[in-house]
Amino acid sequence: MPSSVKKDFEFQFTCKDLTSKLTLPVVIPQKQTVNDLVGRLVAAHNIPCYVIEEAKLKNVVLNSDLTSKLEKFIIEETDKLHDENAKTAVDKVINGEKNIDDLVEQWTKAYTQEVKKYAKPEEITEEQKFSEVYHKLIHSPALDTLLNLEHTYCLTMEDLIQQRDKDLEHLESSNRVRALSNTLPEAEDDERHSRTTRLEESFTIHLGAQMKTTHNLRLLCTDVLDLCRHKPHTVGGMVIPQPQRLQTAMSLYSNNLCGLILLVDNRLSSYTGLKREFARVCEQSSDFHFPDLEQQFAKVEEEHVFANEFRSQKKLLEESDKISIKSSSSSSSENQQNKGNCLQTGDFYITKHSNLSEVHTVFHLVVDENMKSMDITSRHPVILSIRNIIKLCFRYDINTITIPLLLTHEMTEEMTIQWCQKRAELLFKCVKGFIMEMATYGAQESRTIQFLVPREISEEMFANISAMLPSIFRLSNPVIGRSN
């Protein structure tokens, strides 16, 4: 069922014994008014002004005649289009191509969610009911009884917490005694405990049909900042540097750099949330090779001003209607000024570091809260930005890149098993296509792609995501040699 069609409109008029015929396609249904359309037609087809004046002198208003005929034509063709679409829809229901229950559900959803009159009343949750009951009780003669009961529970819980802390201290002291019995020096307890929470699985894949390239995939389950911060490494009572620090320093000025995609909000600052924690990690040790984080942010902010100007100019050039450009230029420029300090979803800026654990380059990718709830496609601005980031990695020898697989650094309630699997499948397929695309440009080096999932994810979900990889990527099978 077409939502719009083009119909030929014919108009015939006479001027000085010369009959002219105007034929032009008209979009049905027509969004603009008939008077506006008539004015555009007169200007576009160069109808001479003396023809209109002569028609007025002869008491024949040409414009009015054109307007009435065009209006009648649009009404008739619009009714025909609606009748044809309605007949097609009814025939589909009669022939069984459309399910009646689905149609009823769609209409019910449209009325209840878009029409206030038919909307369902808001249901009161259990939390709201409890709050209302508690509010009434606390403002009633039962106040003393309720407060005494809460105080009794508070004392009981306090005793339980104290007993729990004593049991934990006893358990930790027992672990220390068992650790001292080992013959070889090992890391401290808290360090061993932090390593057990990091799940990791590696794969070797082949991409391409004729020009095959080999790459390494690694699925990680840890905190994103664990790839940045240096953890204390204690052996035999002495604090020594971690091996990652040495590896990062050795590969700083090489063709084997490491990058990380860090998901941030649209504000160019380091005062809240994950950005503040990242800034604290950067401040823990001095960077002797690159400017500090605040100086790099200031440089990005300067470039952001030029980027906004480029965007506004590009938007004006892409406008098709010049009249609407002139009328809305003031409002659009005002909006640009209001958004001058904010980035858009899909924007990313780069910072360079030499004092982080496993990262040299950080791509700060701007996302919004909708990434946690809405279904996205391969044309989403964030996905397209990941393509541009991978392109930069191939161009500037960043051979190891860490990508948040679920496009979030923390798990929330709406992230169900189906949600995680669908998001992981989308990222796997998109990244696979991006790598194959970059390989056609002549980049045949082996790369390491690390897919990072939040540390709150369950081991079962981690195993399910890991099982998806062989169905999307072609894994490298080992060659088994048999001797006689």
Backbone torsions as a table, in degrees:
resi	resn	phi	psi	omega
1	MET	NA	111.4	-179.9
2	PRO	-72.3	137.8	177.3
3	SER	-79.9	-21.7	178.3
4	SER	-152.5	150.6	178.2
5	VAL	-138.3	167.3	175.8
6	LYS	-112.7	128.2	178.7
7	LYS	-121.9	142.4	-179.9
8	ASP	-81.0	125.5	177.0
9	PHE	-105.9	130.7	-179.1
10	GLU	-115.5	134.0	178.3
11	PHE	-137.3	131.5	-176.0
12	GLN	-123.2	132.7	178.6
13	PHE	-142.3	160.2	-175.7
14	THR	-119.2	137.5	177.9
15	CYS	-142.3	114.0	179.9
16	LYS	54.1	54.6	178.4
17	ASP	60.6	15.1	177.8
18	LEU	-112.7	118.3	-178.5
19	THR	-92.6	126.3	178.6
20	SER	-115.9	144.3	-178.7
21	LYS	-125.0	126.0	-178.1
22	LEU	-109.1	121.2	178.3
23	THR	-125.6	124.3	-178.6
24	LEU	-150.4	149.2	177.7
25	PRO	-78.3	138.3	178.8
26	VAL	-122.1	130.8	179.3
27	VAL	-76.0	128.3	179.0
28	ILE	-117.0	127.0	-2.8
29	PRO	-75.2	152.8	-176.7
30	GLN	-94.1	128.7	-176.5
31	LYS	-83.1	-34.4	-178.2
32	GLN	-89.5	165.0	-177.5
33	THR	-71.5	161.0	-178.5
34	VAL	-66.3	-39.9	-179.8
35	ASN	-62.7	-41.4	177.8
36	ASP	-65.1	-41.8	179.9
37	LEU	-64.7	-39.2	177.7
38	VAL	-63.2	-43.0	178.2
39	GLY	-61.1	-39.4	178.8
40	ARG	-68.8	-37.8	179.6
41	LEU	-66.2	-43.5	179.2
42	VAL	-61.4	-40.5	180.0
43	ALA	-74.2	-35.4	-175.7
44	ALA	-75.0	-33.0	-175.1
45	HIS	-103.2	13.3	171.3
46	ASN	54.8	47.2	173.6
47	ILE	-71.2	120.3	-172.9
48	PRO	-64.9	145.9	-177.3
49	CYS	-67.5	-32.9	-178.1
50	TYR	-67.5	-23.3	175.5
51	VAL	-66.9	-41.8	178.6
52	ILE	-67.6	-42.3	179.5
53	GLU	-64.6	-40.4	-179.9
54	GLU	-66.3	-36.7	177.9
55	ALA	-66.0	-35.2	178.8
56	LYS	-68.4	-38.2	179.6
57	LEU	-65.8	-30.0	179.3
58	LYS	-89.2	14.2	-179.8
59	ASN	60.7	27.0	174.6
60	VAL	-120.4	106.6	-177.4
61	VAL	-84.1	106.3	-175.5
62	LEU	-64.7	-43.1	-178.0
63	ASN	-61.0	-42.5	-179.2
64	SER	-64.3	-40.0	178.6
65	ASP	-63.2	-46.3	178.1
66	LEU	-62.0	-40.6	-179.2
67	THR	-64.1	-45.8	-178.5
68	SER	-65.7	-41.2	-180.0
69	LYS	-68.3	-40.6	179.2
70	LEU	-67.1	-40.4	178.8
71	GLU	-62.9	-44.5	178.2
72	LYS	-62.4	-40.9	179.2
73	PHE	-62.4	-44.6	-178.7
74	ILE	-65.1	-42.1	-179.7
75	ILE	-63.2	-45.7	-178.8
76	GLU	-64.7	-45.6	-178.4
77	GLU	-68.8	-34.2	177.4
78	THR	-66.1	-42.0	177.0
79	ASP	-63.3	-40.4	177.8
80	LYS	-62.4	-42.3	-179.8
81	LEU	-63.1	-45.3	179.3
82	HIS	-64.0	-38.9	179.0
83	ASP	-65.3	-41.9	179.2
84	GLU	-65.0	-43.7	178.4
85	ASN	-64.6	-38.7	178.7
86	ALA	-66.0	-41.9	178.3
87	LYS	-64.0	-41.0	178.0
88	THR	-62.9	-41.9	179.6
89	ALA	-65.8	-41.3	178.4
90	VAL	-65.5	-41.1	179.1
91	ASP	-62.1	-36.5	178.6
92	LYS	-65.6	-37.3	177.8
93	VAL	-69.3	-41.3	180.0
94	ILE	-65.5	-40.8	-179.0
95	ASN	-78.5	-4.4	179.2
96	GLY	84.6	8.9	178.4
97	GLU	-74.1	-24.8	178.1
98	LYS	-116.7	137.4	177.8
99	ASN	-84.8	129.3	-178.4
100	ILE	-64.8	-36.9	-179.7
101	ASP	-63.2	-37.9	177.9
102	ASP	-65.7	-40.4	178.2
103	LEU	-64.6	-41.9	177.9
104	VAL	-62.2	-40.0	178.7
105	GLU	-65.0	-40.2	177.9
106	GLN	-64.9	-44.7	179.1
107	TRP	-66.1	-39.4	178.6
108	THR	-63.8	-41.7	178.2
109	LYS	-64.9	-40.0	-179.6
110	ALA	-65.1	-41.1	-178.1
111	TYR	-74.1	-42.9	-175.1
112	THR	-75.0	-25.5	-176.9
113	GLN	-102.7	-16.3	-176.8
114	GLU	-117.2	-18.3	179.5
115	VAL	-112.7	119.1	-175.6
116	LYS	-62.9	-33.5	-177.1
117	LYS	-62.7	-35.0	-176.9
118	TYR	-101.5	6.6	-178.8
119	ALA	-70.0	146.3	178.7
120	LYS	-73.1	144.5	176.4
121	PRO	-66.4	145.7	-178.5
122	GLU	-65.5	126.6	-179.3
123	GLU	-80.7	138.6	179.7
124	ILE	-84.4	125.0	-179.5
125	THR	-79.4	169.0	178.7
126	GLU	-65.3	-34.7	178.2
127	GLU	-64.9	-40.5	178.1
128	GLN	-66.3	-39.4	177.6
129	LYS	-62.9	-43.9	-179.6
130	PHE	-63.2	-41.2	-179.8
131	SER	-64.3	-38.6	179.0
132	GLU	-67.4	-41.8	179.1
133	VAL	-65.3	-43.9	180.0
134	TYR	-63.7	-38.1	178.8
135	HIS	-63.2	-39.4	178.5
136	LYS	-69.3	-39.4	-179.2
137	LEU	-67.3	-39.8	-176.3
138	ILE	-71.2	-17.0	176.6
139	HIS	-107.8	29.7	-179.2
140	SER	-127.1	173.4	176.1
141	PRO	-60.8	-12.3	178.5
142	ALA	-80.3	11.6	-177.1
143	LEU	-60.1	-50.3	-177.2
144	ASP	-62.0	-43.0	-179.3
145	THR	-63.2	-42.8	-179.2
146	LEU	-66.1	-42.4	-179.9
147	LEU	-66.1	-40.5	178.0
148	ASN	-63.8	-38.0	178.9
149	LEU	-67.0	-43.4	178.0
150	GLU	-63.9	-37.0	179.7
151	HIS	-66.5	-38.5	177.9
152	THR	-63.0	-43.9	177.2
153	TYR	-62.9	-36.4	-179.3
154	CYS	-64.4	-43.6	179.0
155	LEU	-65.1	-38.6	179.2
156	THR	-64.3	-45.4	178.9
157	MET	-64.9	-35.1	178.3
158	GLU	-63.7	-40.7	176.6
159	ASP	-64.5	-39.0	179.2
160	LEU	-66.0	-40.1	179.8
161	ILE	-65.4	-42.7	178.3
162	GLN	-62.3	-40.7	178.4
163	GLN	-66.6	-36.7	177.3
164	ARG	-64.0	-42.9	179.2
165	ASP	-62.7	-38.2	178.1
166	LYS	-65.1	-40.4	178.6
167	ASP	-65.3	-39.1	178.5
168	LEU	-66.4	-39.3	177.4
169	GLU	-64.0	-39.6	178.1
170	HIS	-65.5	-39.4	178.7
171	LEU	-66.3	-40.5	179.2
172	GLU	-66.6	-39.1	178.7
173	SER	-65.5	-35.0	177.6
174	SER	-67.5	-37.6	178.1
175	ASN	-65.3	-37.1	178.1
176	ARG	-65.2	-38.2	179.3
177	VAL	-65.4	-41.7	178.2
178	ARG	-67.8	-34.0	179.6
179	ALA	-67.4	-34.2	179.9
180	LEU	-67.9	-20.2	-179.1
181	SER	-78.5	-10.3	179.3
182	ASN	-71.8	144.6	-178.5
183	THR	-80.2	-33.7	-177.5
184	LEU	-96.4	144.2	177.8
185	PRO	-70.0	137.7	179.2
186	GLU	-129.5	173.1	179.3
187	ALA	-72.3	167.4	-178.5
188	GLU	-70.1	166.1	-174.7
189	ASP	-62.9	-44.2	-177.1
190	ASP	-65.5	-31.8	178.8
191	GLU	-70.6	-41.0	177.3
192	ARG	-65.3	-36.4	178.9
193	HIS	-65.9	-37.9	180.0
194	SER	-68.6	-30.5	-179.7
195	ARG	-73.9	-29.8	-178.6
196	THR	-69.5	-19.7	-179.4
197	THR	-84.6	-2.4	-178.4
198	ARG	-100.5	107.5	176.9
199	LEU	-90.1	143.1	-175.2
200	GLU	-153.0	139.5	176.0
201	GLU	-147.8	136.7	-173.4
202	SER	-117.5	150.6	179.3
203	PHE	-140.5	152.5	171.1
204	THR	-116.7	126.8	-172.9
205	ILE	-124.5	161.6	173.3
206	HIS	-120.9	134.6	178.6
207	LEU	-124.0	145.5	178.7
208	GLY	97.9	153.4	179.2
209	ALA	-97.5	-56.3	-179.7
210	GLN	-91.9	-47.8	177.8
211	MET	-100.2	87.1	-176.5
212	LYS	-77.9	139.9	175.0
213	THR	-126.6	145.2	-178.9
214	THR	-107.4	132.7	-179.4
215	HIS	-137.5	159.9	177.9
216	ASN	-108.1	131.6	175.0
217	LEU	-113.1	139.9	178.8
218	ARG	-135.6	127.3	177.8
219	LEU	-101.8	119.7	-175.8
220	LEU	-117.0	144.4	173.1
221	CYS	-128.0	98.0	-178.5
222	THR	-163.9	175.7	175.2
223	ASP	-74.5	139.4	-176.9
224	VAL	-63.2	-32.5	-179.6
225	LEU	-76.8	-13.4	174.5
226	ASP	-65.6	-22.5	175.3
227	LEU	-78.4	-9.1	-176.9
228	CYS	-109.5	-39.0	-173.8
229	ARG	-83.7	147.3	175.1
230	HIS	-90.4	122.0	-179.8
231	LYS	-91.7	144.9	177.5
232	PRO	-65.6	130.1	-178.5
233	HIS	-116.1	108.0	-174.5
234	THR	-112.7	124.4	177.9
235	VAL	-131.3	122.4	179.2
236	GLY	62.8	29.7	-179.8
237	GLY	83.4	0.5	-179.3
238	MET	-114.8	138.3	179.0
239	VAL	-88.7	120.5	-179.2
240	ILE	-124.2	157.4	179.7
241	PRO	-66.0	149.4	175.4
242	GLN	-74.5	152.5	177.2
243	PRO	-61.3	-29.8	-179.6
244	GLN	-63.0	-34.0	-179.7
245	ARG	-65.0	-41.2	177.9
246	LEU	-65.3	-43.1	179.7
247	GLN	-63.5	-41.7	179.7
248	THR	-64.2	-41.5	-179.9
249	ALA	-67.5	-36.3	-178.2
250	MET	-70.9	-32.5	-177.2
251	SER	-97.4	12.3	-176.2
252	LEU	-64.1	-48.9	-179.8
253	TYR	-108.2	61.8	-177.4
254	SER	-137.8	-174.9	176.3
255	ASN	-97.3	24.2	-178.2
256	ASN	-136.2	64.2	-178.1
257	LEU	-84.9	163.9	-179.7
258	CYS	-121.3	134.7	-179.6
259	GLY	-124.3	160.6	-178.7
260	LEU	-142.8	134.6	174.3
261	ILE	-95.3	117.3	-179.6
262	LEU	-110.7	121.7	-177.8
263	LEU	-82.9	124.8	-175.6
264	VAL	-132.5	173.9	177.1
265	ASP	-88.6	-173.1	-173.0
266	ASN	-88.6	8.9	178.5
267	ARG	-101.1	133.6	-177.3
268	LEU	-89.1	78.0	-178.9
269	SER	-157.3	176.8	179.8
270	SER	-134.7	45.5	-174.6
271	TYR	-106.8	-16.8	-174.9
272	THR	-134.9	156.9	169.2
273	GLY	60.4	-142.7	-176.2
274	LEU	-65.6	-30.6	179.7
275	LYS	-66.1	-35.2	177.6
276	ARG	-67.6	-41.1	177.2
277	GLU	-64.8	-38.7	177.5
278	PHE	-64.7	-39.2	177.5
279	ALA	-63.4	-38.3	177.6
280	ARG	-65.4	-37.3	176.8
281	VAL	-63.9	-40.4	179.6
282	CYS	-67.2	-29.1	-178.7
283	GLU	-81.9	-9.2	-176.5
284	GLN	-70.5	-23.1	177.4
285	SER	-143.6	153.4	-176.3
286	SER	-77.5	144.8	175.4
287	ASP	-105.0	109.3	-176.4
288	PHE	-91.7	2.6	-175.1
289	HIS	-115.1	-32.8	-176.0
290	PHE	-128.1	159.9	176.0
291	PRO	-60.3	157.6	179.1
292	ASP	-68.8	174.1	-172.2
293	LEU	-64.1	-39.6	-178.8
294	GLU	-65.3	-39.0	178.0
295	GLN	-66.7	-37.8	177.4
296	GLN	-67.9	-37.0	176.1
297	PHE	-64.2	-39.0	178.8
298	ALA	-63.5	-38.6	177.2
299	LYS	-66.1	-39.9	178.0
300	VAL	-64.8	-38.2	179.4
301	GLU	-64.2	-36.9	176.1
302	GLU	-64.6	-42.9	178.6
303	GLU	-68.9	-27.0	-179.4
304	HIS	-65.9	-32.4	177.8
305	VAL	-63.2	-44.9	178.2
306	PHE	-67.1	-34.2	178.6
307	ALA	-65.3	-38.9	178.0
308	ASN	-65.9	-39.3	177.2
309	GLU	-64.0	-40.7	178.6
310	PHE	-64.3	-39.6	179.4
311	ARG	-64.7	-43.6	-179.0
312	SER	-64.6	-40.3	177.5
313	GLN	-66.5	-40.0	179.0
314	LYS	-66.1	-36.9	179.1
315	LYS	-65.9	-39.1	178.6
316	LEU	-66.9	-37.5	-179.7
317	LEU	-69.3	-29.4	-177.6
318	GLU	-82.4	-8.8	178.6
319	GLU	-69.4	132.2	-178.7
320	SER	-86.7	-32.2	-177.5
321	ASP	-97.8	110.7	-177.2
322	LYS	-69.3	-28.1	178.9
323	ILE	-66.8	-41.5	179.2
324	SER	-68.1	-28.0	176.9
325	ILE	-64.7	-46.2	-178.6
326	LYS	-64.7	-36.6	-176.8
327	SER	-77.1	-26.3	-176.8
328	SER	-108.9	7.9	-177.7
329	SER	-65.6	-38.3	-178.5
330	SER	-67.1	-42.4	-178.6
331	SER	-69.6	-38.8	179.6
332	SER	-66.8	-38.5	177.9
333	SER	-66.5	-33.7	177.9
334	GLU	-67.4	-39.8	177.5
335	ASN	-64.9	-37.2	178.2
336	GLN	-63.4	-37.2	178.1
337	GLN	-67.6	-37.2	179.4
338	ASN	-68.0	-31.2	-179.4
339	LYS	-98.3	16.2	-174.6
340	GLY	-64.9	-30.5	-177.7
341	ASN	-96.2	3.7	-177.0
342	CYS	-114.9	143.8	175.5
343	LEU	-92.6	163.0	179.7
344	GLN	-100.6	156.9	178.5
345	THR	-60.9	127.8	-176.5
346	GLY	102.0	-15.0	174.9
347	ASP	-70.5	151.4	173.3
348	PHE	-147.0	148.4	175.9
349	TYR	-130.2	158.3	-168.1
350	ILE	-117.2	136.4	170.1
351	THR	-124.6	148.2	-177.5
352	LYS	-114.1	141.8	-173.9
353	HIS	-145.0	147.2	173.1
354	SER	-121.6	-0.6	-175.5
355	ASN	-111.7	15.6	177.3
356	LEU	-99.2	165.2	-171.5
357	SER	-70.9	-57.9	-173.3
358	GLU	-126.6	20.0	-172.7
359	VAL	-135.6	136.9	171.2
360	HIS	-105.1	-38.2	-175.3
361	THR	-125.8	133.7	179.3
362	VAL	-118.2	123.4	175.2
363	PHE	-97.1	108.6	-179.7
364	HIS	-85.6	101.8	-175.2
365	LEU	-97.3	125.1	-176.2
366	VAL	-82.5	125.3	175.4
367	VAL	-129.8	169.1	177.1
368	ASP	-123.0	179.4	-177.1
369	GLU	-68.2	-21.6	-179.1
370	ASN	-66.6	-17.3	179.1
371	MET	-64.7	-22.3	-177.8
372	LYS	-85.9	-16.3	-173.7
373	SER	-122.8	-39.2	-172.2
374	MET	-83.8	154.6	174.1
375	ASP	-84.2	129.8	-177.8
376	ILE	-111.7	162.4	179.7
377	THR	-117.8	179.4	-179.5
378	SER	-70.9	-11.5	178.7
379	ARG	-97.8	9.4	178.8
380	HIS	-67.1	145.5	-178.8
381	PRO	-56.8	-34.0	179.6
382	VAL	-67.9	-41.4	178.4
383	ILE	-64.7	-42.4	178.6
384	LEU	-65.4	-32.8	176.8
385	SER	-68.9	-35.1	175.7
386	ILE	-62.9	-36.3	175.3
387	ARG	-61.9	-44.2	179.0
388	ASN	-65.9	-34.9	177.6
389	ILE	-65.9	-44.1	177.7
390	ILE	-62.7	-36.3	177.2
391	LYS	-62.8	-42.2	176.5
392	LEU	-64.8	-37.1	178.8
393	CYS	-63.8	-40.5	178.1
394	PHE	-69.2	-30.7	-175.9
395	ARG	-80.6	-33.7	-172.7
396	TYR	-116.2	31.3	169.4
397	ASP	58.7	37.6	170.6
398	ILE	-94.1	93.5	-171.1
399	ASN	-83.6	-13.4	177.9
400	THR	-125.7	121.8	-179.0
401	ILE	-131.0	134.2	179.0
402	THR	-105.8	123.4	-175.3
403	ILE	-117.6	127.4	172.9
404	PRO	-65.0	113.0	-171.6
405	LEU	-65.9	-38.1	-178.2
406	LEU	-95.0	5.7	-177.9
407	LEU	57.4	35.1	174.3
408	THR	-157.8	152.7	-179.2
409	HIS	-102.4	-0.2	178.7
410	GLU	-148.0	151.4	-178.8
411	MET	-90.8	143.9	176.4
412	THR	-127.9	176.0	-173.5
413	GLU	-67.0	-33.6	-176.9
414	GLU	-75.6	-7.1	-179.2
415	MET	-86.8	83.8	179.6
416	THR	-78.3	179.0	179.4
417	ILE	-64.5	-42.2	178.5
418	GLN	-64.4	-38.7	179.0
419	TRP	-62.4	-46.2	-179.1
420	CYS	-64.3	-42.2	-179.8
421	GLN	-66.3	-40.3	179.5
422	LYS	-67.4	-42.2	179.0
423	ARG	-66.7	-41.0	179.4
424	ALA	-65.0	-41.3	178.5
425	GLU	-62.7	-39.9	178.9
426	LEU	-63.0	-46.3	-179.1
427	LEU	-67.1	-40.1	178.4
428	PHE	-58.1	-48.8	-176.8
429	LYS	-68.4	-38.8	180.0
430	CYS	-66.7	-45.4	180.0
431	VAL	-63.8	-38.4	176.6
432	LYS	-59.6	-45.4	178.1
433	GLY	-65.0	-37.9	-179.8
434	PHE	-65.7	-41.8	-179.3
435	ILE	-65.9	-42.0	178.5
436	MET	-65.3	-35.4	177.4
437	GLU	-65.1	-43.5	-179.5
438	MET	-69.3	-29.6	179.5
439	ALA	-66.2	-26.7	178.8
440	THR	-71.1	-15.4	179.1
441	TYR	-85.1	2.8	177.2
442	GLY	106.5	0.6	179.4
443	ALA	-87.0	101.4	-176.5
444	GLN	-105.6	5.3	-178.5
445	GLU	-72.0	154.7	177.2
446	SER	-77.1	135.8	-179.1
447	ARG	-119.8	159.1	175.3
448	THR	-118.7	117.5	179.6
449	ILE	-109.0	118.9	179.0
450	GLN	-105.0	121.4	176.3
451	PHE	-97.8	118.6	-174.6
452	LEU	-103.4	129.2	174.7
453	VAL	-114.8	153.1	-178.3
454	PRO	-60.1	150.8	-177.5
455	ARG	-71.0	-17.0	179.6
456	GLU	-77.7	-6.6	-176.6
457	ILE	-69.4	147.4	-178.0
458	SER	-77.3	160.0	178.2
459	GLU	-66.0	-32.1	177.9
460	GLU	-66.2	-43.3	178.6
461	MET	-67.1	-35.6	176.6
462	PHE	-62.1	-41.4	179.0
463	ALA	-67.6	-37.2	178.8
464	ASN	-65.2	-41.5	178.4
465	ILE	-66.2	-39.2	178.3
466	SER	-64.0	-34.5	179.8
467	ALA	-71.3	-17.1	178.6
468	MET	-75.0	-25.1	-173.9
469	LEU	-60.8	-45.7	-179.2
470	PRO	-63.2	-23.6	179.4
471	SER	-81.6	-15.2	-178.4
472	ILE	-108.0	-42.5	179.3
473	PHE	-105.3	151.4	176.5
474	ARG	-90.9	110.6	-175.6
475	LEU	-79.3	156.7	178.5
476	SER	-85.8	118.2	-179.7
477	ASN	-87.1	136.2	178.4
478	PRO	-70.5	148.4	177.5
479	VAL	-92.2	122.1	-177.9
480	ILE	-104.6	119.4	178.1
481	GLY	-98.4	133.4	-179.9
482	ARG	-111.9	131.1	179.2
483	SER	-100.2	147.6	-179.9
484	ASN	-70.8	NA	NA
